[in-house]
């Protein structure tokens, strides 16, 4: 049996959001080495601050300044830091109740080892050298021998020069994907310029790409069937928004294509024809590039359009 494929994949995108008055004040405060919380309806101080009371849903605007020192309420050791985490060396994730606050702030604690971290230990903020108005302006926490400040949180109007009005957070997910037995066979066949699906032994439908099991009957599919190469456009969309790292002239068409002999439509790009001439029922065939492991696009075969009744169940 051929080896099942696997490959590292990355999903990432920039997440942009605007900030309301509370979050703006909090992040701008971090830039100025000031930690702000917000007072809830029952008088508790939440850090990080929120804009609405989690109990009463009342709008919250009463900002208060808390101390950059605090107490660890719980923790977990991280022996292998990942890309983008606060520290490169092993560290502890900690919840810190800052002096003057009633809730915990999650961040990293720079500690030499797990045996040096305890619940109840005193810590303080280590500020980043360069601060931009983000949670990363707190580089991490570090152990601190001082006692808790015996003061009430100071009221703060949240007014700073050049307040932060929005942030861009890079969201990223690194993972290893394995397509499994069925799709491994499908991908390997594409490298030989063949399209192979699998037939359900119960309902006899042929699924392309194969899933390893019939989604209707719930039974394993092991009978491989070669389909196509030609097929029929069942439905399509015209793309007018350029995608990053995709060098295709706008506009272009992506379509669902029912390959001859398949009972499930796959998607592919349509080319070799003006975008406004693509239509349902258009007969198309795959176009392979030199060394390509899958069709680059589909083009018209020149055959008459398929009758709607022959593909209506696949729309």
C-alpha angles and dihedrals in degrees: 000000000000118000115268110247125241134173139178112252134188128204113190139156138158113256111208122193137168120230130233121219095275099048090040091055092046096052094040088051091054089054087056093046092254125126115211129191132181128238115235127216092268093048100259119138116231122203118214089036124233129204098229131041109255091216105038100019088229116154111259124210105144101114121193132184117236131191123272088231127079152143129275109240097180138349147184128205118239108202097177114040115207131218112293097016118133098257134033095211124063112287143163127260105222140183106220124194101206117217106272094023129102098202135057128257116213115225144124125286118209103221132153094234146340091267089065095056122084137166107259096029117141119244140170137205119270105206122219115248092232115039126191105171103278138113086260088070081085097069090191142297124275133196115277129191098200125106126248116280110254096216138106117248112271119241113247130191092210092231116145133158114263095007120209108253102178145007138212114214120191109225114200136170122189116192144148115243126200116189092204131228099306099047092041088062090046093051093045090051091051088057086060090048093252128120114218127184134173129246124224110236090215109043094018093226117150114224121206116211089029120232101197091245136046109256090208102045100024094226128127118265115216104148105100119211128188112223137183134334085188124047147165130262106238098177137342148184133218113232116214100164118085115232121217114261092006111116100198122130115244133275105038136156132242116191143181107243125197105207115214108272096018127113095201127059120230125201129247142153119267118219138154090067134069110270092239091058096059110109144166111278094029111148112229141175133203123264117207125202123217108283093001118149094205137022113289091209144325126256134192115277094208092242121131114273116272118254112257093237090063094062107019092108089058099052 
